[in-house]
Amino acid sequence: MPCEVLVDSGADFCILKAEIGEILGFDVQTAEPFSYNIPSGGHQVVGQVGFFDQFKVNFDYREAMIVLRPKR
């Protein structure tokens, strides 16, 4: 399911809609908190824990591109 997120290298944690967690198979009632309160048009955020710690991230400002590679 496509979704837009703000890639924020300064954010400590990820903030995602609870519905996304459910689609990904997380038990959102017992997992790390997800939010049911992100309004329509609100931003989901991916940060250090749960995103940057999982991928090698390369920002290419000139090409307006982000390349993700799994960490091994």
mmCIF file of the N, C-alpha and C atoms, coordinates in Angstrom:
data_MODEL
# 
_entry.id   MODEL 
# 
loop_
_atom_site.group_PDB 
_atom_site.id 
_atom_site.type_symbol 
_atom_site.label_atom_id 
_atom_site.label_alt_id 
_atom_site.label_comp_id 
_atom_site.label_asym_id 
_atom_site.label_entity_id 
_atom_site.label_seq_id 
_atom_site.pdbx_PDB_ins_code 
_atom_site.Cartn_x 
_atom_site.Cartn_y 
_atom_site.Cartn_z 
_atom_site.occupancy 
_atom_site.B_iso_or_equiv 
_atom_site.pdbx_formal_charge 
_atom_site.auth_seq_id 
_atom_site.auth_comp_id 
_atom_site.auth_asym_id 
_atom_site.auth_atom_id 
_atom_site.pdbx_PDB_model_num 
ATOM 1   N N  . MET A 1 1  ? 0.842  -1.175 0.000  1.00 0.00 ? 1  MET A N  1 
ATOM 2   C CA . MET A 1 1  ? 0.000  0.000  0.000  1.00 0.00 ? 1  MET A CA 1 
ATOM 3   C C  . MET A 1 1  ? 0.885  1.236  0.000  1.00 0.00 ? 1  MET A C  1 
ATOM 4   N N  . PRO A 1 2  ? 0.805  2.056  -1.002 1.00 0.00 ? 2  PRO A N  1 
ATOM 5   C CA . PRO A 1 2  ? 1.606  3.276  -1.033 1.00 0.00 ? 2  PRO A CA 1 
ATOM 6   C C  . PRO A 1 2  ? 1.155  4.245  0.058  1.00 0.00 ? 2  PRO A C  1 
ATOM 7   N N  . CYS A 1 3  ? 2.108  4.911  0.655  1.00 0.00 ? 3  CYS A N  1 
ATOM 8   C CA . CYS A 1 3  ? 1.787  5.974  1.609  1.00 0.00 ? 3  CYS A CA 1 
ATOM 9   C C  . CYS A 1 3  ? 2.932  6.974  1.615  1.00 0.00 ? 3  CYS A C  1 
ATOM 10  N N  . GLU A 1 4  ? 2.609  8.209  1.907  1.00 0.00 ? 4  GLU A N  1 
ATOM 11  C CA . GLU A 1 4  ? 3.619  9.250  1.959  1.00 0.00 ? 4  GLU A CA 1 
ATOM 12  C C  . GLU A 1 4  ? 4.097  9.418  3.389  1.00 0.00 ? 4  GLU A C  1 
ATOM 13  N N  . VAL A 1 5  ? 5.423  9.561  3.532  1.00 0.00 ? 5  VAL A N  1 
ATOM 14  C CA . VAL A 1 5  ? 6.013  9.803  4.841  1.00 0.00 ? 5  VAL A CA 1 
ATOM 15  C C  . VAL A 1 5  ? 7.046  10.913 4.716  1.00 0.00 ? 5  VAL A C  1 
ATOM 16  N N  . LEU A 1 6  ? 7.285  11.576 5.819  1.00 0.00 ? 6  LEU A N  1 
ATOM 17  C CA . LEU A 1 6  ? 8.352  12.558 5.903  1.00 0.00 ? 6  LEU A CA 1 
ATOM 18  C C  . LEU A 1 6  ? 9.585  11.821 6.400  1.00 0.00 ? 6  LEU A C  1 
ATOM 19  N N  . VAL A 1 7  ? 10.646 11.797 5.612  1.00 0.00 ? 7  VAL A N  1 
ATOM 20  C CA . VAL A 1 7  ? 11.903 11.160 6.002  1.00 0.00 ? 7  VAL A CA 1 
ATOM 21  C C  . VAL A 1 7  ? 12.684 12.187 6.803  1.00 0.00 ? 7  VAL A C  1 
ATOM 22  N N  . ASP A 1 8  ? 12.798 11.964 8.117  1.00 0.00 ? 8  ASP A N  1 
ATOM 23  C CA . ASP A 1 8  ? 13.366 12.960 9.024  1.00 0.00 ? 8  ASP A CA 1 
ATOM 24  C C  . ASP A 1 8  ? 14.532 12.355 9.792  1.00 0.00 ? 8  ASP A C  1 
ATOM 25  N N  . SER A 1 9  ? 15.748 12.639 9.336  1.00 0.00 ? 9  SER A N  1 
ATOM 26  C CA . SER A 1 9  ? 16.936 12.077 9.995  1.00 0.00 ? 9  SER A CA 1 
ATOM 27  C C  . SER A 1 9  ? 17.126 12.639 11.398 1.00 0.00 ? 9  SER A C  1 
ATOM 28  N N  . GLY A 1 10 ? 16.430 13.716 11.743 1.00 0.00 ? 10 GLY A N  1 
ATOM 29  C CA . GLY A 1 10 ? 16.514 14.283 13.084 1.00 0.00 ? 10 GLY A CA 1 
ATOM 30  C C  . GLY A 1 10 ? 15.475 13.728 14.044 1.00 0.00 ? 10 GLY A C  1 
ATOM 31  N N  . ALA A 1 11 ? 14.533 12.942 13.539 1.00 0.00 ? 11 ALA A N  1 
ATOM 32  C CA . ALA A 1 11 ? 13.503 12.358 14.405 1.00 0.00 ? 11 ALA A CA 1 
ATOM 33  C C  . ALA A 1 11 ? 14.045 11.099 15.066 1.00 0.00 ? 11 ALA A C  1 
ATOM 34  N N  . ASP A 1 12 ? 13.772 10.944 16.345 1.00 0.00 ? 12 ASP A N  1 
ATOM 35  C CA . ASP A 1 12 ? 14.235 9.749  17.054 1.00 0.00 ? 12 ASP A CA 1 
ATOM 36  C C  . ASP A 1 12 ? 13.449 8.511  16.654 1.00 0.00 ? 12 ASP A C  1 
ATOM 37  N N  . PHE A 1 13 ? 12.155 8.659  16.467 1.00 0.00 ? 13 PHE A N  1 
ATOM 38  C CA . PHE A 1 13 ? 11.282 7.509  16.232 1.00 0.00 ? 13 PHE A CA 1 
ATOM 39  C C  . PHE A 1 13 ? 10.410 7.720  15.003 1.00 0.00 ? 13 PHE A C  1 
ATOM 40  N N  . CYS A 1 14 ? 9.734  6.659  14.602 1.00 0.00 ? 14 CYS A N  1 
ATOM 41  C CA . CYS A 1 14 ? 8.766  6.720  13.513 1.00 0.00 ? 14 CYS A CA 1 
ATOM 42  C C  . CYS A 1 14 ? 7.381  6.978  14.099 1.00 0.00 ? 14 CYS A C  1 
ATOM 43  N N  . ILE A 1 15 ? 6.597  7.757  13.396 1.00 0.00 ? 15 ILE A N  1 
ATOM 44  C CA . ILE A 1 15 ? 5.208  7.992  13.772 1.00 0.00 ? 15 ILE A CA 1 
ATOM 45  C C  . ILE A 1 15 ? 4.368  7.637  12.551 1.00 0.00 ? 15 ILE A C  1 
ATOM 46  N N  . LEU A 1 16 ? 3.616  6.563  12.678 1.00 0.00 ? 16 LEU A N  1 
ATOM 47  C CA . LEU A 1 16 ? 2.816  6.067  11.561 1.00 0.00 ? 16 LEU A CA 1 
ATOM 48  C C  . LEU A 1 16 ? 1.383  5.873  12.003 1.00 0.00 ? 16 LEU A C  1 
ATOM 49  N N  . LYS A 1 17 ? 0.482  5.933  11.042 1.00 0.00 ? 17 LYS A N  1 
ATOM 50  C CA . LYS A 1 17 ? -0.917 5.646  11.324 1.00 0.00 ? 17 LYS A CA 1 
ATOM 51  C C  . LYS A 1 17 ? -1.048 4.198  11.782 1.00 0.00 ? 17 LYS A C  1 
ATOM 52  N N  . ALA A 1 18 ? -1.903 3.977  12.754 1.00 0.00 ? 18 ALA A N  1 
ATOM 53  C CA . ALA A 1 18 ? -2.123 2.626  13.264 1.00 0.00 ? 18 ALA A CA 1 
ATOM 54  C C  . ALA A 1 18 ? -2.579 1.689  12.140 1.00 0.00 ? 18 ALA A C  1 
ATOM 55  N N  . GLU A 1 19 ? -3.360 2.226  11.211 1.00 0.00 ? 19 GLU A N  1 
ATOM 56  C CA . GLU A 1 19 ? -3.844 1.389  10.101 1.00 0.00 ? 19 GLU A CA 1 
ATOM 57  C C  . GLU A 1 19 ? -2.689 0.828  9.278  1.00 0.00 ? 19 GLU A C  1 
ATOM 58  N N  . ILE A 1 20 ? -1.602 1.587  9.130  1.00 0.00 ? 20 ILE A N  1 
ATOM 59  C CA . ILE A 1 20 ? -0.427 1.090  8.402  1.00 0.00 ? 20 ILE A CA 1 
ATOM 60  C C  . ILE A 1 20 ? 0.199  -0.073 9.162  1.00 0.00 ? 20 ILE A C  1 
ATOM 61  N N  . GLY A 1 21 ? 0.313  0.063  10.473 1.00 0.00 ? 21 GLY A N  1 
ATOM 62  C CA . GLY A 1 21 ? 0.834  -1.031 11.294 1.00 0.00 ? 21 GLY A CA 1 
ATOM 63  C C  . GLY A 1 21 ? -0.001 -2.291 11.157 1.00 0.00 ? 21 GLY A C  1 
ATOM 64  N N  . GLU A 1 22 ? -1.309 -2.130 11.134 1.00 0.00 ? 22 GLU A N  1 
ATOM 65  C CA . GLU A 1 22 ? -2.196 -3.283 10.972 1.00 0.00 ? 22 GLU A CA 1 
ATOM 66  C C  . GLU A 1 22 ? -1.992 -3.945 9.618  1.00 0.00 ? 22 GLU A C  1 
ATOM 67  N N  . ILE A 1 23 ? -1.876 -3.138 8.555  1.00 0.00 ? 23 ILE A N  1 
ATOM 68  C CA . ILE A 1 23 ? -1.652 -3.686 7.209  1.00 0.00 ? 23 ILE A CA 1 
ATOM 69  C C  . ILE A 1 23 ? -0.336 -4.450 7.157  1.00 0.00 ? 23 ILE A C  1 
ATOM 70  N N  . LEU A 1 24 ? 0.685  -3.956 7.877  1.00 0.00 ? 24 LEU A N  1 
ATOM 71  C CA . LEU A 1 24 ? 1.984  -4.615 7.894  1.00 0.00 ? 24 LEU A CA 1 
ATOM 72  C C  . LEU A 1 24 ? 2.020  -5.839 8.807  1.00 0.00 ? 24 LEU A C  1 
ATOM 73  N N  . GLY A 1 25 ? 0.911  -6.099 9.496  1.00 0.00 ? 25 GLY A N  1 
ATOM 74  C CA . GLY A 1 25 ? 0.815  -7.298 10.313 1.00 0.00 ? 25 GLY A CA 1 
ATOM 75  C C  . GLY A 1 25 ? 1.202  -7.123 11.772 1.00 0.00 ? 25 GLY A C  1 
ATOM 76  N N  . PHE A 1 26 ? 1.391  -5.880 12.227 1.00 0.00 ? 26 PHE A N  1 
ATOM 77  C CA . PHE A 1 26 ? 1.710  -5.647 13.632 1.00 0.00 ? 26 PHE A CA 1 
ATOM 78  C C  . PHE A 1 26 ? 0.440  -5.718 14.466 1.00 0.00 ? 26 PHE A C  1 
ATOM 79  N N  . ASP A 1 27 ? 0.567  -6.235 15.677 1.00 0.00 ? 27 ASP A N  1 
ATOM 80  C CA . ASP A 1 27 ? -0.516 -6.153 16.646 1.00 0.00 ? 27 ASP A CA 1 
ATOM 81  C C  . ASP A 1 27 ? -0.383 -4.789 17.303 1.00 0.00 ? 27 ASP A C  1 
ATOM 82  N N  . VAL A 1 28 ? -1.068 -3.801 16.772 1.00 0.00 ? 28 VAL A N  1 
ATOM 83  C CA . VAL A 1 28 ? -0.869 -2.420 17.212 1.00 0.00 ? 28 VAL A CA 1 
ATOM 84  C C  . VAL A 1 28 ? -1.340 -2.196 18.646 1.00 0.00 ? 28 VAL A C  1 
ATOM 85  N N  . GLN A 1 29 ? -2.107 -3.113 19.181 1.00 0.00 ? 29 GLN A N  1 
ATOM 86  C CA . GLN A 1 29 ? -2.543 -2.975 20.573 1.00 0.00 ? 29 GLN A CA 1 
ATOM 87  C C  . GLN A 1 29 ? -1.427 -3.311 21.553 1.00 0.00 ? 29 GLN A C  1 
ATOM 88  N N  . THR A 1 30 ? -0.468 -4.186 21.136 1.00 0.00 ? 30 THR A N  1 
ATOM 89  C CA . THR A 1 30 ? 0.608  -4.592 22.047 1.00 0.00 ? 30 THR A CA 1 
ATOM 90  C C  . THR A 1 30 ? 1.987  -4.150 21.575 1.00 0.00 ? 30 THR A C  1 
ATOM 91  N N  . ALA A 1 31 ? 2.092  -3.670 20.342 1.00 0.00 ? 31 ALA A N  1 
ATOM 92  C CA . ALA A 1 31 ? 3.385  -3.234 19.803 1.00 0.00 ? 31 ALA A CA 1 
ATOM 93  C C  . ALA A 1 31 ? 3.683  -1.814 20.281 1.00 0.00 ? 31 ALA A C  1 
ATOM 94  N N  . GLU A 1 32 ? 4.840  -1.293 19.843 1.00 0.00 ? 32 GLU A N  1 
ATOM 95  C CA . GLU A 1 32 ? 5.163  0.099  20.127 1.00 0.00 ? 32 GLU A CA 1 
ATOM 96  C C  . GLU A 1 32 ? 3.995  0.957  19.652 1.00 0.00 ? 32 GLU A C  1 
ATOM 97  N N  . PRO A 1 33 ? 3.738  2.052  20.339 1.00 0.00 ? 33 PRO A N  1 
ATOM 98  C CA . PRO A 1 33 ? 2.556  2.854  20.000 1.00 0.00 ? 33 PRO A CA 1 
ATOM 99  C C  . PRO A 1 33 ? 2.544  3.341  18.549 1.00 0.00 ? 33 PRO A C  1 
ATOM 100 N N  . PHE A 1 34 ? 1.414  3.163  17.901 1.00 0.00 ? 34 PHE A N  1 
ATOM 101 C CA . PHE A 1 34 ? 1.085  3.788  16.618 1.00 0.00 ? 34 PHE A CA 1 
ATOM 102 C C  . PHE A 1 34 ? -0.028 4.781  16.915 1.00 0.00 ? 34 PHE A C  1 
ATOM 103 N N  . SER A 1 35 ? -0.305 5.676  16.014 1.00 0.00 ? 35 SER A N  1 
ATOM 104 C CA . SER A 1 35 ? -1.326 6.688  16.280 1.00 0.00 ? 35 SER A CA 1 
ATOM 105 C C  . SER A 1 35 ? -2.554 6.475  15.420 1.00 0.00 ? 35 SER A C  1 
ATOM 106 N N  . TYR A 1 36 ? -3.710 6.479  16.070 1.00 0.00 ? 36 TYR A N  1 
ATOM 107 C CA . TYR A 1 36 ? -4.989 6.495  15.362 1.00 0.00 ? 36 TYR A CA 1 
ATOM 108 C C  . TYR A 1 36 ? -5.446 7.934  15.141 1.00 0.00 ? 36 TYR A C  1 
ATOM 109 N N  . ASN A 1 37 ? -4.651 8.899  15.613 1.00 0.00 ? 37 ASN A N  1 
ATOM 110 C CA . ASN A 1 37 ? -5.096 10.287 15.624 1.00 0.00 ? 37 ASN A CA 1 
ATOM 111 C C  . ASN A 1 37 ? -4.403 11.188 14.606 1.00 0.00 ? 37 ASN A C  1 
ATOM 112 N N  . ILE A 1 38 ? -3.692 10.635 13.630 1.00 0.00 ? 38 ILE A N  1 
ATOM 113 C CA . ILE A 1 38 ? -3.084 11.470 12.601 1.00 0.00 ? 38 ILE A CA 1 
ATOM 114 C C  . ILE A 1 38 ? -4.192 11.917 11.652 1.00 0.00 ? 38 ILE A C  1 
ATOM 115 N N  . PRO A 1 39 ? -4.409 13.219 11.551 1.00 0.00 ? 39 PRO A N  1 
ATOM 116 C CA . PRO A 1 39 ? -5.522 13.699 10.723 1.00 0.00 ? 39 PRO A CA 1 
ATOM 117 C C  . PRO A 1 39 ? -5.253 13.485 9.233  1.00 0.00 ? 39 PRO A C  1 
ATOM 118 N N  . SER A 1 40 ? -6.310 13.491 8.456  1.00 0.00 ? 40 SER A N  1 
ATOM 119 C CA . SER A 1 40 ? -6.177 13.422 7.013  1.00 0.00 ? 40 SER A CA 1 
ATOM 120 C C  . SER A 1 40 ? -5.297 14.579 6.557  1.00 0.00 ? 40 SER A C  1 
ATOM 121 N N  . GLY A 1 41 ? -4.302 14.302 5.771  1.00 0.00 ? 41 GLY A N  1 
ATOM 122 C CA . GLY A 1 41 ? -3.369 15.321 5.330  1.00 0.00 ? 41 GLY A CA 1 
ATOM 123 C C  . GLY A 1 41 ? -2.207 15.522 6.287  1.00 0.00 ? 41 GLY A C  1 
ATOM 124 N N  . GLY A 1 42 ? -2.263 14.859 7.459  1.00 0.00 ? 42 GLY A N  1 
ATOM 125 C CA . GLY A 1 42 ? -1.166 14.938 8.420  1.00 0.00 ? 42 GLY A CA 1 
ATOM 126 C C  . GLY A 1 42 ? 0.020  14.098 7.943  1.00 0.00 ? 42 GLY A C  1 
ATOM 127 N N  . HIS A 1 43 ? 1.186  14.408 8.462  1.00 0.00 ? 43 HIS A N  1 
ATOM 128 C CA . HIS A 1 43 ? 2.390  13.701 8.028  1.00 0.00 ? 43 HIS A CA 1 
ATOM 129 C C  . HIS A 1 43 ? 2.718  12.522 8.924  1.00 0.00 ? 43 HIS A C  1 
ATOM 130 N N  . GLN A 1 44 ? 3.049  11.420 8.293  1.00 0.00 ? 44 GLN A N  1 
ATOM 131 C CA . GLN A 1 44 ? 3.665  10.314 8.988  1.00 0.00 ? 44 GLN A CA 1 
ATOM 132 C C  . GLN A 1 44 ? 5.167  10.555 8.898  1.00 0.00 ? 44 GLN A C  1 
ATOM 133 N N  . VAL A 1 45 ? 5.906  10.125 9.903  1.00 0.00 ? 45 VAL A N  1 
ATOM 134 C CA . VAL A 1 45 ? 7.335  10.418 9.979  1.00 0.00 ? 45 VAL A CA 1 
ATOM 135 C C  . VAL A 1 45 ? 8.106  9.128  10.153 1.00 0.00 ? 45 VAL A C  1 
ATOM 136 N N  . VAL A 1 46 ? 9.191  8.970  9.390  1.00 0.00 ? 46 VAL A N  1 
ATOM 137 C CA . VAL A 1 46 ? 10.136 7.886  9.652  1.00 0.00 ? 46 VAL A CA 1 
ATOM 138 C C  . VAL A 1 46 ? 11.427 8.513  10.163 1.00 0.00 ? 46 VAL A C  1 
ATOM 139 N N  . GLY A 1 47 ? 11.928 7.981  11.279 1.00 0.00 ? 47 GLY A N  1 
ATOM 140 C CA . GLY A 1 47 ? 13.105 8.532  11.935 1.00 0.00 ? 47 GLY A CA 1 
ATOM 141 C C  . GLY A 1 47 ? 14.162 7.468  12.200 1.00 0.00 ? 47 GLY A C  1 
ATOM 142 N N  . GLN A 1 48 ? 14.997 7.725  13.209 1.00 0.00 ? 48 GLN A N  1 
ATOM 143 C CA . GLN A 1 48 ? 16.162 6.890  13.492 1.00 0.00 ? 48 GLN A CA 1 
ATOM 144 C C  . GLN A 1 48 ? 15.787 5.447  13.843 1.00 0.00 ? 48 GLN A C  1 
ATOM 145 N N  . VAL A 1 49 ? 14.973 5.269  14.901 1.00 0.00 ? 49 VAL A N  1 
ATOM 146 C CA . VAL A 1 49 ? 14.619 3.922  15.357 1.00 0.00 ? 49 VAL A CA 1 
ATOM 147 C C  . VAL A 1 49 ? 13.488 3.384  14.487 1.00 0.00 ? 49 VAL A C  1 
ATOM 148 N N  . GLY A 1 50 ? 13.742 2.302  13.785 1.00 0.00 ? 50 GLY A N  1 
ATOM 149 C CA . GLY A 1 50 ? 12.733 1.677  12.939 1.00 0.00 ? 50 GLY A CA 1 
ATOM 150 C C  . GLY A 1 50 ? 12.875 1.988  11.467 1.00 0.00 ? 50 GLY A C  1 
ATOM 151 N N  . PHE A 1 51 ? 13.716 2.963  11.122 1.00 0.00 ? 51 PHE A N  1 
ATOM 152 C CA . PHE A 1 51 ? 13.935 3.266  9.703  1.00 0.00 ? 51 PHE A CA 1 
ATOM 153 C C  . PHE A 1 51 ? 15.421 3.418  9.416  1.00 0.00 ? 51 PHE A C  1 
ATOM 154 N N  . PHE A 1 52 ? 16.026 4.484  9.918  1.00 0.00 ? 52 PHE A N  1 
ATOM 155 C CA . PHE A 1 52 ? 17.447 4.707  9.636  1.00 0.00 ? 52 PHE A CA 1 
ATOM 156 C C  . PHE A 1 52 ? 18.338 3.607  10.222 1.00 0.00 ? 52 PHE A C  1 
ATOM 157 N N  . ASP A 1 53 ? 17.891 2.955  11.289 1.00 0.00 ? 53 ASP A N  1 
ATOM 158 C CA . ASP A 1 53 ? 18.686 1.865  11.840 1.00 0.00 ? 53 ASP A CA 1 
ATOM 159 C C  . ASP A 1 53 ? 18.528 0.577  11.028 1.00 0.00 ? 53 ASP A C  1 
ATOM 160 N N  . GLN A 1 54 ? 17.601 0.553  10.078 1.00 0.00 ? 54 GLN A N  1 
ATOM 161 C CA . GLN A 1 54 ? 17.355 -0.631 9.251  1.00 0.00 ? 54 GLN A CA 1 
ATOM 162 C C  . GLN A 1 54 ? 17.933 -0.530 7.844  1.00 0.00 ? 54 GLN A C  1 
ATOM 163 N N  . PHE A 1 55 ? 18.223 0.689  7.381  1.00 0.00 ? 55 PHE A N  1 
ATOM 164 C CA . PHE A 1 55 ? 18.650 0.908  6.009  1.00 0.00 ? 55 PHE A CA 1 
ATOM 165 C C  . PHE A 1 55 ? 19.904 1.768  5.935  1.00 0.00 ? 55 PHE A C  1 
ATOM 166 N N  . LYS A 1 56 ? 20.673 1.570  4.874  1.00 0.00 ? 56 LYS A N  1 
ATOM 167 C CA . LYS A 1 56 ? 21.689 2.539  4.479  1.00 0.00 ? 56 LYS A CA 1 
ATOM 168 C C  . LYS A 1 56 ? 20.957 3.540  3.602  1.00 0.00 ? 56 LYS A C  1 
ATOM 169 N N  . VAL A 1 57 ? 21.017 4.801  3.978  1.00 0.00 ? 57 VAL A N  1 
ATOM 170 C CA . VAL A 1 57 ? 20.230 5.834  3.314  1.00 0.00 ? 57 VAL A CA 1 
ATOM 171 C C  . VAL A 1 57 ? 21.163 6.806  2.610  1.00 0.00 ? 57 VAL A C  1 
ATOM 172 N N  . ASN A 1 58 ? 20.908 7.023  1.309  1.00 0.00 ? 58 ASN A N  1 
ATOM 173 C CA . ASN A 1 58 ? 21.705 7.957  0.521  1.00 0.00 ? 58 ASN A CA 1 
ATOM 174 C C  . ASN A 1 58 ? 20.779 9.026  -0.043 1.00 0.00 ? 58 ASN A C  1 
ATOM 175 N N  . PHE A 1 59 ? 20.994 10.276 0.401  1.00 0.00 ? 59 PHE A N  1 
ATOM 176 C CA . PHE A 1 59 ? 20.222 11.401 -0.112 1.00 0.00 ? 59 PHE A CA 1 
ATOM 177 C C  . PHE A 1 59 ? 20.980 12.024 -1.279 1.00 0.00 ? 59 PHE A C  1 
ATOM 178 N N  . ASP A 1 60 ? 20.317 12.181 -2.413 1.00 0.00 ? 60 ASP A N  1 
ATOM 179 C CA . ASP A 1 60 ? 20.916 12.859 -3.565 1.00 0.00 ? 60 ASP A CA 1 
ATOM 180 C C  . ASP A 1 60 ? 20.070 14.107 -3.829 1.00 0.00 ? 60 ASP A C  1 
ATOM 181 N N  . TYR A 1 61 ? 20.525 15.225 -3.263 1.00 0.00 ? 61 TYR A N  1 
ATOM 182 C CA . TYR A 1 61 ? 19.757 16.467 -3.339 1.00 0.00 ? 61 TYR A CA 1 
ATOM 183 C C  . TYR A 1 61 ? 19.573 16.932 -4.780 1.00 0.00 ? 61 TYR A C  1 
ATOM 184 N N  . ARG A 1 62 ? 20.639 16.882 -5.556 1.00 0.00 ? 62 ARG A N  1 
ATOM 185 C CA . ARG A 1 62 ? 20.586 17.366 -6.944 1.00 0.00 ? 62 ARG A CA 1 
ATOM 186 C C  . ARG A 1 62 ? 19.575 16.576 -7.777 1.00 0.00 ? 62 ARG A C  1 
ATOM 187 N N  . GLU A 1 63 ? 19.512 15.279 -7.588 1.00 0.00 ? 63 GLU A N  1 
ATOM 188 C CA . GLU A 1 63 ? 18.585 14.433 -8.349 1.00 0.00 ? 63 GLU A CA 1 
ATOM 189 C C  . GLU A 1 63 ? 17.217 14.303 -7.659 1.00 0.00 ? 63 GLU A C  1 
ATOM 190 N N  . ALA A 1 64 ? 17.084 14.901 -6.460 1.00 0.00 ? 64 ALA A N  1 
ATOM 191 C CA . ALA A 1 64 ? 15.844 14.799 -5.678 1.00 0.00 ? 64 ALA A CA 1 
ATOM 192 C C  . ALA A 1 64 ? 15.447 13.344 -5.486 1.00 0.00 ? 64 ALA A C  1 
ATOM 193 N N  . MET A 1 65 ? 16.410 12.560 -4.977 1.00 0.00 ? 65 MET A N  1 
ATOM 194 C CA . MET A 1 65 ? 16.198 11.129 -4.862 1.00 0.00 ? 65 MET A CA 1 
ATOM 195 C C  . MET A 1 65 ? 16.771 10.622 -3.543 1.00 0.00 ? 65 MET A C  1 
ATOM 196 N N  . ILE A 1 66 ? 16.117 9.620  -2.985 1.00 0.00 ? 66 ILE A N  1 
ATOM 197 C CA . ILE A 1 66 ? 16.611 8.922  -1.805 1.00 0.00 ? 66 ILE A CA 1 
ATOM 198 C C  . ILE A 1 66 ? 16.756 7.454  -2.186 1.00 0.00 ? 66 ILE A C  1 
ATOM 199 N N  . VAL A 1 67 ? 17.934 6.888  -1.913 1.00 0.00 ? 67 VAL A N  1 
ATOM 200 C CA . VAL A 1 67 ? 18.202 5.475  -2.204 1.00 0.00 ? 67 VAL A CA 1 
ATOM 201 C C  . VAL A 1 67 ? 18.303 4.731  -0.876 1.00 0.00 ? 67 VAL A C  1 
ATOM 202 N N  . LEU A 1 68 ? 17.544 3.642  -0.740 1.00 0.00 ? 68 LEU A N  1 
ATOM 203 C CA . LEU A 1 68 ? 17.561 2.819  0.465  1.00 0.00 ? 68 LEU A CA 1 
ATOM 204 C C  . LEU A 1 68 ? 18.151 1.466  0.141  1.00 0.00 ? 68 LEU A C  1 
ATOM 205 N N  . ARG A 1 69 ? 19.057 1.025  0.995  1.00 0.00 ? 69 ARG A N  1 
ATOM 206 C CA . ARG A 1 69 ? 19.620 -0.325 0.869  1.00 0.00 ? 69 ARG A CA 1 
ATOM 207 C C  . ARG A 1 69 ? 19.522 -0.991 2.226  1.00 0.00 ? 69 ARG A C  1 
ATOM 208 N N  . PRO A 1 70 ? 19.086 -2.249 2.305  1.00 0.00 ? 70 PRO A N  1 
ATOM 209 C CA . PRO A 1 70 ? 19.006 -2.899 3.608  1.00 0.00 ? 70 PRO A CA 1 
ATOM 210 C C  . PRO A 1 70 ? 20.389 -3.038 4.236  1.00 0.00 ? 70 PRO A C  1 
ATOM 211 N N  . LYS A 1 71 ? 20.446 -2.853 5.553  1.00 0.00 ? 71 LYS A N  1 
ATOM 212 C CA . LYS A 1 71 ? 21.689 -3.137 6.262  1.00 0.00 ? 71 LYS A CA 1 
ATOM 213 C C  . LYS A 1 71 ? 21.805 -4.639 6.413  1.00 0.00 ? 71 LYS A C  1 
ATOM 214 N N  . ARG A 1 72 ? 23.007 -5.136 6.319  1.00 0.00 ? 72 ARG A N  1 
ATOM 215 C CA . ARG A 1 72 ? 23.204 -6.594 6.428  1.00 0.00 ? 72 ARG A CA 1 
ATOM 216 C C  . ARG A 1 72 ? 23.802 -6.954 7.738  1.00 0.00 ? 72 ARG A C  1 
# 
